[in-house]
Amino acid sequence: MTRVWKWNRPVTVREVLEDLQRERTIAYTTVMTVLDNLHQKGWVRREAEGRAYRYEAVSTRAAYSAALMNDAWSQSDNPAAALVAFFGMMSEEQRAALSDAVRMVQGPDTSPPETPPDTPSEPPSPPSSAEPSPPPSAEPSPPPSPESSAPPSPAPSGAAPNPGSVPDTGER
């Protein structure tokens, strides 16, 4: 499957054989049998071209990996504990990738806004008595309009991420 995903196009047994033979000795019939088995299991589809077949992956490598993880997780008698153990095995790079993936699935406006460390969390205190306050005016000032003081409304929480914003991992 790695060779079929690598090329991301329909491939022949001969093409896969020649690529594999750069690394080791392997028989044509072995490659043909493996690709036929993958076809029977539904992992590749094939189309006749002359006396040969062209094989193409049915799904991406990422979808295959996701299916394996889902299968393993669903067979656990304690899915939460399995996830905690899995997360504990992850490298920092893998955890960062997981965080990115969660943000993509949740959408852009579902996390609380971050407060920069040097920004106070309380409103500023009124000016000290050392500064003179402006003289009271004869006319009261109008109240601020709701649009100017209200923060922008977030996007709906169920909004799906823009598929065009998903990074291409090159796994196909």
C-alpha positions in Angstrom: 0.0 0.0 0.0 2.9 2.4 0.7 3.9 2.3 -3.0 0.4 2.8 -4.2 -0.1 5.8 -1.8 3.3 7.2 -2.7 2.5 7.6 -6.4 -1.1 8.7 -5.8 -2.2 7.4 -9.3 -3.1 4.0 -10.7 -0.1 1.7 -10.8 0.8 -1.6 -12.4 2.3 -4.7 -10.8 5.4 -4.1 -12.9 5.8 -0.5 -11.6 5.5 -1.6 -8.0 7.9 -4.6 -8.7 10.6 -2.4 -10.2 10.4 0.1 -7.3 10.6 -2.7 -4.7 13.5 -4.4 -6.5 15.7 -1.3 -5.9 15.6 -2.4 -2.2 15.4 -6.2 -2.3 14.8 -9.2 -4.5 11.2 -10.0 -4.9 9.2 -12.0 -7.5 6.6 -10.6 -9.9 4.0 -13.1 -8.7 4.5 -12.0 -5.0 3.7 -8.4 -5.9 0.8 -9.6 -8.1 -0.6 -11.7 -5.2 -0.3 -8.9 -2.7 -2.1 -6.4 -4.9 -4.8 -9.0 -5.7 -5.3 -9.6 -2.0 -5.6 -5.9 -1.4 -8.2 -5.7 -4.2 -10.2 -8.6 -2.7 -10.1 -6.9 0.7 -11.3 -3.6 -0.8 -8.2 -1.5 -0.2 -7.5 -1.0 -3.9 -9.6 -0.9 -7.0 -8.3 -2.1 -10.3 -9.0 -1.5 -13.9 -8.0 -3.7 -16.8 -5.5 -2.2 -19.2 -4.6 -4.6 -21.9 -3.5 -7.8 -20.3 -2.6 -6.1 -17.0 -4.4 -4.3 -14.2 -3.9 -0.8 -12.9 -4.4 -0.6 -9.1 -5.4 2.5 -7.2 -5.9 3.1 -3.5 -9.5 3.4 -2.3 -8.7 5.7 0.5 -5.8 7.9 1.7 -3.1 6.8 4.1 -4.5 9.2 6.7 -7.9 7.6 6.4 -6.4 4.2 6.8 -4.4 5.3 9.9 -7.6 6.8 11.4 -9.5 3.6 10.8 -6.8 1.6 12.6 -6.8 4.0 15.5 -10.6 4.0 15.7 -10.7 0.2 15.6 -8.1 -0.2 18.3 -9.8 2.4 20.5 -13.3 1.0 20.0 -12.2 -2.5 21.1 -10.9 -1.1 24.5 -12.9 -2.0 27.6 -12.0 1.5 28.9 -11.7 4.0 26.0 -10.8 7.0 28.3 -7.9 5.1 29.9 -6.7 3.9 26.4 -6.7 7.5 25.2 -4.8 8.7 28.3 -2.2 6.0 27.8 -1.9 6.8 24.1 -1.4 10.5 24.8 1.2 9.6 27.3 3.2 7.8 24.6 3.2 10.8 22.3 6.2 13.0 21.6 5.9 16.8 21.9 5.7 17.0 18.1 2.8 14.5 18.1 1.0 16.4 20.8 1.3 19.7 18.9 -0.1 17.9 15.8 -3.0 16.6 17.9 -3.7 20.1 19.2 -3.7 21.4 15.6 -6.1 18.7 14.5 -8.5 19.4 17.4 -8.5 23.1 16.5 -9.3 22.2 12.9 -12.2 20.0 13.9 -13.6 22.5 16.4 -13.4 25.5 14.1 -11.7 28.8 14.6 -13.9 30.5 17.2 -14.6 27.7 19.8 -11.6 28.3 22.1 -11.7 31.1 24.7 -9.6 34.1 23.8 -6.1 34.1 25.1 -5.0 36.9 27.4 -1.5 38.1 26.9 0.7 37.7 30.0 1.3 41.4 30.5 -2.4 42.4 30.1 -4.1 42.9 33.4 -7.2 40.7 34.0 -9.0 43.5 35.9 -10.2 46.8 34.4 -7.9 49.7 34.9 -8.3 51.7 38.0 -9.8 55.2 37.8 -7.3 58.1 37.4 -5.5 59.1 40.6 -6.5 62.3 42.4 -3.3 64.0 41.1 -4.8 64.3 37.7 -7.6 66.8 37.4 -10.9 65.5 36.2 -12.7 67.3 33.3 -15.2 69.8 34.4 -18.8 68.6 34.4 -20.7 69.6 31.3 -24.2 71.1 31.3 -25.5 68.4 28.9 -25.1 64.7 29.8 -23.3 62.7 27.2 -25.3 60.1 25.3 -24.8 56.4 26.4 -22.5 54.3 24.3 -24.3 52.4 21.5 -24.5 48.7 22.0 -22.6 48.0 18.7 -19.6 50.0 19.8 -19.2 48.3 23.2 -20.2 44.8 22.4 -17.4 42.3 21.4 -17.9 40.8 17.9 -20.1 37.8 18.0 -18.4 34.4 17.4 -19.2 32.1 14.5 -21.7 29.4 15.2 -20.1 26.6 17.4 -21.1 24.0 14.9 -19.4 25.7 12.0 -17.1 23.3 10.1 -13.6 24.4 9.3 -12.9 25.6 5.8 -11.6 22.4 4.0 -9.3 24.6 2.0 -7.5 25.5 5.2 -6.5 22.0 6.1 -2.8 21.5 5.5 -1.9 18.9 2.9 0.2 16.2 4.6 1.2 14.6 1.3 -0.2 11.3 2.5 -2.4 9.8 -0.3 
